[in-house]
């Protein structure tokens, strides 16, 4: 009888969750799915086809995860990347306990192109994909393989090293995607499913529970990222190299995290996996789509976890909150009246009990946002209002220059569509959109020229072309076709290295 009650309880929870998800997604129908600059990613999750797939979950019995798998598998992709020469950072197959940076197939430097493998999650039906930055970092070619084996060359929309996230896009419509859940509601002990491509084993599903939340393992900061944000969801669902960038999904089929790292002495599964919370991912993705870069808000404090020893030393009444060890001069916290020795217990009506939680909460805001902060000072509660600043102390937002990513010495390049390549009978290539004074103009490369190869290396994207050019020096050969489909080869003498650094 108890078991029957528990089953009915789970079914009721699933039905309630699905009803809420359907209502939320129905509300998004009023937004257009194709605009990038004026919408959040949630507004793009409006496919009626995908809604129908989620509706089927209502009929799945409790503790049967086939429905979740049927939703998640088609929305998780296999990512293969190719990079020229050596890769900066880790240069061997992962063995360090927290080194999860290359999947199977990675090659050592100076042994030809370096190949890596990972996973990604489709988050809109028009082809936006989230993965880890370390999966695509320094890649010249990013290949996305769908669950049904369709293959695309992806465009890199943007990356954020501080959260180890990246956004890609493929030219396709009506794709299955995962609904975004609420990671703030994730509880220790609840069931989760991890989906990815470990060891090049496509569409692998593993089951586990949430082992902990708010984990800070100093993974991203250890790679030299001063403003890194770590507030990982920890799970015991089996995660291995190649799972990186894949989905952590709850029993309602909602995305709650992006699988990012493992803790292991061997580089393989040992029971500890870590995922970036989806609520933090939402903000990063929206910023990359709207501005081309993440708008990082800074509070301007140095913080410490409150331990019993610190509480005794500072005569604190309890262990709640985060201790302010120092306040940065002219920072947002100082201007709001925060003092050294204050204890932050709440930010934006959200409880704060760890430094990682505080970092995540601040990371959801942009420079110029006003936020309410509750601190404890001399045993009394005090409410402050801070206007968050950028790392440069500004309140204004910045927009990344797209040209800076897609240009080299006066030559601007753009990604090509399948139709454009088909017109000139090319399988790969980028189009020259503008040619100003520089080595490429001197070589006679015209606007509208399709570049297919640089020094015999295939070109798949504008950023990839820039990456290849940055790795070369001296005289090179640029191959491709004119607008009329005529093959042409140009000899180009690249500028000196010191000039290249100024690009």
N, C-alpha and C positions, 0 to 999 in steps of 0.2 A: 504493500500500500504506500509506503514511504517512497519507494522507487518510482511508483506511478505518479505520485505527487511531484517529485523532483522533475520528472520528464515533462509534465504539464507546465511546471514552472519555467523550464528552459524554453519550451515552445512559446509560452506567453511572452517571455523576454525577447525572443527572436521576432515574433510578430510585431511587438511594440517597436522594436528597433527598426524593422523594415518599414513600418507605417510612417515613422518619423522621417526616415531617409527618403521615402517616396514623396512625402509632403514637401520636404526641403528642396528636393530636386525639381518638383513641379514649379516651385517658386522661381527657379532659375530660368524657366522657359522664356521669360520675357526679355532675356538678354541675348544678343547676337553672338554666335559661337566663333566668329572669325576675327573679331577685333582684338588686337594685342595691347594697345596702349591705354585703353580706358576700362579694362575689366580685370577682375581677379580670376584666378584659375577655377574657383568654385562656380563662377557664372558660366564656365565653358563645359561643365559636366551636365549636359542637358539632353543627351541622346535618348530618344524613346526606345531605341533598340536595346541599349544597355539597361534601361529601366526594366524592360521585360525580362532580361536575364536575372536581375536581382529579385524580381517578383517570384521567381521559381524557388527561391530559398525558403519561402514560407511553407512549402510542402515538405521540406527536408526534416526528418526526425531529429530530436536532440541527440548530440554526441555522434551524429553522422556528418562527416566533414566533406562528403562528396560534392554537396552544393557549393560550399565555399571554394573548393578546388576548381569546380567548373567555372566559377566567376573569375577567380584569380589567375588561373593558368593562361588564358588567352591574352590577359592584360600585362603579362610579364614577358619581357623580350630578352634575347641573348645579344650581348654587345661584344663585338670583336674590334680591336683597335690595332693600328699599325703606326709605328713611329720610326723616323729616320735616326740612325746612329744610336748613341747611348741615351739612356733615359736618366734624367736627374732624379736624385732620391735613392730609393732602395734599388739595388742592382743584383738581387738574387731572389730566387723563389722564397716565399715567406717562411721564415723560421723563428724570428723574433716573436715573443708572446703576443704582441699587439700589432704585428706587421701583416696587414691584409691587403697589400697594395698591388699585387699582380696575380692574375689567374693563370691557369695552365697554358703552356705554350710560350711563356716569357723567355726571351733570349738574352744572353749576356751582351754587353756593349762590344762593338767592333766585330760582330758576327752577322752583319747584314741587318735588315729591318727588324725592329723589336716588336713582338706581337704580344698582346695581352687580352684577357677575356674577363667579362663580367656580366652583370644583369642590369635591367632597367625596368621602370614601371610606366605604362601608358596612363596619363592622367586626363586626357581629353580625346574626344573622338576624331579631332583634326590633327592628331599626330604629335602632341607634346609628350615628352618622355623625361622622367626624372631618374638620375643615376648618381653615383658618387663621382666627385671630382677626380679622385685618384684612378678611376676606371678610364677616363678619357684624357687625362692630363698629358700634354705634349704630343697628342695623336695627330698624325697627318690624315689618317683615314679612319672614320668611325662607321662601322657596318652594323646595322640593326637587323636581326633575324626574328621575325614574328613566330608565334607558336605554330602557325600554319605553314611555316617555312618560307613565306614571302620575305625577300631581302631588300634592304634599302641602304643607301648612303645617307647618313644623318648630318644635318646642319647643327653646329654647336651654337646654341642661343646664348649661353653664358655659364660661368662657373663661380663658385664661392669656396675658396680654400678654408675659410674660417669655420664653415660647417661641413666641409667635404661634400658639397652637393653640386650638381651640374644639371642643366636643362638642355635637351636635344629636341629636334623636330624632324619628322620625316614627312615627305609630300604624299599624304594619303588621307582619306576620309572614312568616316563610319567605322572607326576602330573601336574595339572593346577597351574599356578603361576601368580603373578602380575608383569607387567613390572614396572621398576623403573623410575619415573618421575624426574623432576628437581625442587626441593623445592625452589631454588633461584628465580624461575620464578612465584611462587605462588603470586597472587595478592589479596588484600583485596576486598571482594565483589564477588569473583568468586564462582561458585557452587562446592560443594564437597559432597561426600557420605561417611558415616561412616558405616563400616561393622564389626560385632562382635557377641558376645553371652551374652548380658546383662541378668542378673537374670536367667541364664541357658536357655534362649530362643535362640535356635540355629539359626544361619544365619539370624540375624536381620539387616535390612538396614534402615538407616535414612538419611535424606537429609537436607542440610543447606548451609551456605556460610562461607567463610573464614572471621572471624570477626576481626582478627588482626594477625600480624606476629611479630616475635622477642620478644615474651613474656618471661619474667623472673619472675617466681612466687616463687622462692626460695624453691621449693619443694624438689629437690634432695639434695641440700646443707644442708637443715634443718635436713636431716637424717644423718648428720655427714660426708658427702663427700666433702673434702676440694677442690678437683679439679673438682667438678660437672660442667657440661655444660648445660645451659638451654637457649634455643632460640626457644621456642615452637611456633607452628602454633595454633592459637586460632580459634575455630569454634563453631557455634551454632547448628550444627547437634547433635541430641540427643545422648548423651553418658552416660552410667550408669555403676555401678560395674559389671564386667564380660566382658565389652568392652575392658578392658585394654589389650594391646598387639595387638589389631585389626587394621584394615586398614582404613586410610583416603585416598580417591581416588578422582581424578579429573574427568572431564566429558569425558576424553579420556580413562578412565579405568586404568590410571597409578597410582601407589602408590606414594603419596607425603608425607605421614607421618604415624607414628605408634602411635595410640591413647594411651595416658599414664595417664592422670589425669583429674579430674573435679574440678570445684569450686562450692561448694554447702554447705549450712548450714545443710542439712539433710543427705548427702551422696548419694543422687539421683540427677537426671538431673535438673539443674536450668538455663540452657542456656549457660554455659561456659565449653567448653572442650578444652583439650590441647594435641597436638601431637608432637612427636619428628620429626624434618624435615628429609626427606629421604636422603638428601645429607650427613648429619652427620651420619645417619644410615649406608650408604654405606661404609664409612671409618671404622666404628667400626666392621661391619660384615667382611670386608676384612681382618682386623687385626686379628680377632678371628680365621678366617679360616686359615690364613697363619702362624701366630705366636703363637696362643693359648692364647694370651692376647693383650690388646689394647696398641699400642705404643703411649703414651701420650707425646705430645710436649709441652714444657713450654717456654713462652716468657720471664718471669721474671720481671713482673711489677705489681704494685698495681694501680688499675684504679678507676676512678670516672665518673659517668654520668655528663655531662655538663648542669647545670641548669642556669637560669638567674642570680641567686645569686652568683654562682661560677664564671660565666663569668665576672660579675661586680668586684668580689673580685680579680680575677687574671688578669683583664684587657684584656680579650679575645675579639676578634673582633666580633665573632658570636658564635652560639651554636652547630656548627658542630663538629663531632668527639668525641673522648673519652680522658679524661684528665689523664695524668700520675701523680699520687700522689706520687709514689716512684719507684725507680729502684733497683732491687735486686742485691746485690754485686756478681760479677762474673757470672751473668746470661746472657742469650742470648741478651737481650736488652742493657745491659751495654756494652757488648763486641761490639755491633753494633754501639755504640755511642749515644744511646738514653739517654736523661736527664730528671730529675724530672721537671715537668712543661711543657713538650712537649705535644702536642695534636695529637693523631693518627687519621688520616682521611682516610687512605687506607692501606690495607694489601693484598699483592698478587694481586693487580689490582682490588680488591673488595672494595667498599666504606664502611667505618665504621662510624656508627652514634649512636651506643649504646654498652654498655659493653657486653650484651648478644650476639650481632653480632660478636664482636671481639673474644669472647670465642669460638663461633662456628667455625669461620674461622681458628683460631689457632688449634682447635681440629681436623681439617681435615688434618693436617700435622703430620709428624713423626719426632722424634729426628734425627738430621743430615740434615734435609731439609733446604735449603736456601730460604728465602722469602723477597721480596721487601716490605718495609714499608715507607709510606709517612707521615711525621709529620710536624706540624706547630710549629715553634720556633721563638719567637720574631716577630710574624706576617709574617714570611717568610716560604715558603715551602722547606723542606729538605728531600732528598731521602736517606734512609738507607737500608743496606742489613744485615739481621740477620740470623745466623745459629742456628736453634732452638735446644734446649737441652731437655733431660729427666728431671724428677723431682730430679734425683741424679746428675744433671749437666753433663751428658754424651751425646755423639752424637751417640753412637752405639745402635742398636736395641737388644731387649731381647726376647728370646723364652721361653715360659712357659714350665715347665717340666710336661709332661703328666702323668708321673709316680706319681708325688706328689698328683695328684687328685685321682688316681686309686690304691693307695697302702696303706697298713696299717701294721706296724711292720714287714716289710720284705716280705709281701705277695702282689704280683702284681695281679690285676684282669683286665679282659677285658670284654666288652659287648659281648653277644652271638647273633648269627643270628637265624632266625626261623628254618633253616635247622639243625643247631647244636642242638637246643633244641629238635627238632623232632627226631633226632637220638637216644637221650637218654630218650625220652618221658617225657619232662619237659615243663610246660607252661611258666615258668619264671626262671631266673637264670643268673649268671655270671660265667665265666670260670677263674680258677686260672692259670695265665700264667707263674708265677715264685714264688718260695718260698725260701727265704733266712733265715738266722738265726733269730729267733723270736718265739713268742708264737704259731704261726700256724705251724711252722716246728716242734716245740716241741710236738704239739698235733698230728702230723702225717698226716696232710693234704697234699696230693701230688699235684704236677703240673698236670694240666689237669682236676682237680676235678671241677665239676659244683656245685656251691653253690646256693641253691634254697631258703633257709630260714636261718635267723640268729635270735636266740631266738624266734622262731615261727613267725617272721615277714618276709613276702615275699621280695625277693631281685629281682630288675628289672634292675639295672644298676650298673656299677662299682662305680660310684660316689655315688649312693644311698647306696651301701654297706658300703662305707667308712663313710658316714653320720650316718648310723645306728651304726656302731662300735664306732664312736666318742661319741655317746650318751649313751654308755654302760660302765660298769665297772665290775670288778670281774670275776666270772666264767660265761661263756655263752655256748650255744649249737649251732653248725653249722651243718646244714643238707644239703644233696644234693646227687649227683650221680657221680660215677666214669665214666671214658671214655667208659667203657663197659656197662653202664646203671645200675650198681648195687647201690642200696641205701645204704648210710653210714651216720652215725652221729658221730660228734667229739665234745668232751668237751674241751673247750679252756679257759685258764686263761689269761685274758687280762693284759697288763702292767699297772702300776700305772698311775694315771691321769697326773702327771708331765711328764711322758714319752710320753703319747699320744700327749701332746702339742708340742712335738718336731717332730711330723710326717711331 
